[in-house]
Amino acid sequence: MLFNGELPSATELEQYKKRLAGMRALPEALKDVLERIPAGAHPMDVMRTGCSMLGNLEGEDDFTQQQAVSDRLLATLPGIITYWYRYSHDGVRIDTDVEADNIAAHFLTLLHGTDPDPLHQRVLDVSLILYAEHEFNASTFTARVCASTLSDMHSCVTGAIGSLRGPLHGGANEAAMDLIDSFASVEAAEKGILDMLARKDKIMGFGHAVYRESDPRNALIKRWSKELSDSVGDQKLFAISEAIERLMWEEKKLFPNADFFHASAYRFMGIPTKLFTPIFVMSRTSG
């Protein structure tokens, strides 16, 4: 829809999914580079380097290749981050060219080494849709500045990843998770947030540059986070998240943006916090 301006037919969608599925394999030279990146590297730096390296290996001759490059990036970004993560953290070389129904299933399969839970696959698919495109944000602006010089697609996306890395943009969901993790109970969260507000500390995951009353994406991901919470028998994380949401509205009339409940949703799916923002890249590349 984002590329062509209209939703595909069922046949067109199936053909496109097959096209992306056929582009998932990573070049050996790219795998070699990923294996050389230390486990302590920031995962967004891995995404940036992976995208740039792919641009070296699969250079662009002219602008007729833009769609092909876009598709290739959408197909390979889940493999880039999970290949590095599994190798650097687990000592495992994974095959990124595995059977999976969509980008969400591909990422979860590579990360966990098993077929994903259907609920997890659905929630991550929803997440990727919510993050896919959102007007003229910092990373989109960066990509367009690069594109305005008639630069290549890999350079545009590499620059956008650099912008998305910051805690005031894509990194906000990681910061939100760190905030939630810092409280052991609802009572501790309420006291802690009040203390932070008194100190005028910045509380990540709230407010938005465009929305004034609510972020429509938040209601959707919050509902899915609650379903995940129930499915894993969570007694703390979702309740703390709701308590922070309630207090921020009562005290400051600030509402959570999409990042806030994404944090708990990703945690419930067993996704490491450091990989939250790379998921944003996997999605926003389409936008």
Buried (B, 14 or more C-beta within 10 A) or exposed (E): EEEEEEEBEEEEEEEBBEEBBEBBBBBEEBBEBBEEBEEEEBBBBBBBBBBBBBBEEBEBEEEEBBEBBBBBBBBBBBBBBBBBBBBBEEEEEBEBBBEBBBBBBBBBBBBBEEBBBEBBBBBBBBBBBBBBBBEEBBBBEBBEBBBEEEBBBBBBBBBBBBBBBBBEBBBBBBBBBEBBEEBEEBEEBBEBBEEBBEEEEEBBBBBBEEBEEEBEBBEBBBBBBBBBBEBEEBEBBBBBBBBBBBBBBEEEEBBBBBBBBBBBBBBBBEBBBBBBBBBBBBBBBBB
